[in-house]
Amino acid sequence: MDKNAIEKWLKEHTRKCPIGRVTRQQCEKLRSRPLVKNAGEYDLVRPSECVNCKWWLFFPPEEEKQKKVA
């Protein structure tokens, strides 16, 4: 696969965050995990970087992305 195509895809579909580069879906899943104090014994917990994070606001709404494609 072409390196430029990969770089373009990463730029369009991911954002830098304290955890690393994540897609909108990865970000939503991480933010939806319970906090440590609310988690069960075997639950995956929300990373500490995600607790007060506002980086997810930098993802464009899905409607805007769909308009670009159309």
C-alpha positions in Angstrom: 0.0 0.0 0.0 1.2 3.5 -0.8 2.7 5.4 2.2 1.0 8.6 1.1 -2.4 6.9 1.0 -1.9 5.6 4.5 -0.8 9.0 5.8 -3.9 10.6 4.1 -6.2 8.1 5.7 -4.7 8.6 9.1 -5.0 12.4 8.8 -8.6 12.2 7.8 -9.8 9.4 10.2 -7.8 9.7 13.3 -6.7 12.4 15.8 -3.8 12.7 18.1 -4.6 12.3 21.8 -2.6 11.7 24.9 -3.0 7.9 24.4 -1.9 8.0 20.7 -3.7 8.3 17.4 -7.3 7.1 17.7 -10.3 6.9 15.4 -13.7 8.4 16.4 -15.0 4.9 17.3 -12.0 4.0 19.5 -12.4 7.3 21.3 -16.1 6.7 21.9 -15.4 3.2 23.2 -12.7 4.4 25.6 -14.9 7.2 26.9 -17.9 4.9 27.4 -15.9 2.6 29.8 -16.7 3.0 33.5 -14.5 4.9 35.8 -12.3 2.9 38.1 -14.5 3.6 41.1 -17.6 2.4 39.2 -16.1 -0.6 37.5 -16.7 -4.2 38.4 -13.8 -6.6 39.1 -13.3 -7.7 35.5 -14.4 -4.6 33.7 -12.2 -2.6 31.4 -11.9 0.8 32.8 -11.6 4.3 31.3 -8.0 5.3 30.9 -7.0 8.1 33.2 -6.2 10.3 30.2 -9.9 10.0 29.1 -11.5 11.1 32.4 -11.3 14.9 31.8 -10.4 14.8 28.1 -11.9 17.2 25.6 -9.9 16.0 22.6 -12.9 14.1 21.3 -14.4 17.5 20.5 -11.9 17.9 17.7 -13.5 15.0 15.7 -15.8 16.5 13.0 -19.4 15.4 13.3 -20.2 12.3 11.3 -22.6 14.4 9.1 -19.7 16.6 7.9 -17.7 13.6 7.0 -20.6 12.1 5.0 -21.1 15.4 3.1 -17.4 15.3 2.1 -17.8 11.8 0.7 -21.0 12.7 -1.3 
